[in-house]
Amino acid sequence: MLNYTQYLETLLRSEDMGLFNDNPYGLSNESFTQWLNQQRMYKRFHNSFTHVEDASLPERKWGFFVTTFKRIQKKNFLSSQFPNGFFEAVNDQGQVACLLPEPDKNREEKFRISLYDERGPRYHEVFHTRTEALHSIAGKYHYEPGALDALVGTEDWDRGLCTLGWISDGLTPLEGYQRDKSDPEVNRLFCSVFEQ
């Protein structure tokens, strides 16, 4: 039988690190204690309510309970934080993440997280499952309908899209501007930047 501190040592963690201190899912010793005391298998070892830090269990039971708790709580967290289907989410810096279907049908990955900021698209990553995609943004982004719409159509956004187009053509922004400055929209967006 191992107490909590001994079990943490088998994981090469100190007691001040705890089991759940470095997770984005809101897991804690307190929520683990509540959940653990409701499990019938745990009640075979402890007849009355016992805080996890005062519990003793065989090492394999610790591992089983911790793994099961994490799996259940992660699933609950993801379903409570993000809606079914595709959606938009925002982080504290105002960057937007969109869960989308992967548009390239030749890829085996079926889900995409696309990241945007006020200057347009920044990055995307593809995933085999929706759950994998959600794990990548869990704890960093929160669901916010219309978050991308709030960014689109601003001068910064339009300037960013134009710049990305030039980069994909192999041009620097200055070269792109010099090539396209006869376009009234390009001139409007970049004249103040390049004609000083």
Order of alpha helices (4+ residues) and beta strands (2+ residues): beta-alpha-alpha-alpha-beta-alpha-beta-beta-beta-beta-alpha-beta-alpha-alpha-alpha-alpha
